[in-house]
């Protein structure tokens, strides 16, 4: 079924009206949570990298 361009844009406008946008407060909370989780993941992987690097140097005898 073909739809005319005018009908298509009418349908798009109707669908856009159904969207519920988040509030600024919700966006700021979710953004803060994402930043905190990324920071915690970075710290975790930093320490895992340090420990694994130490273990590899110990096993291969490269450590001083």
Secondary structure, 3 states (H helix, E strand, C coil): CCCCHHHHHHHHHHHHHCCCCCCHHHHHHHHHHHHHHHHHHHHHHHHHHHHHHHHHHHHHCCCC
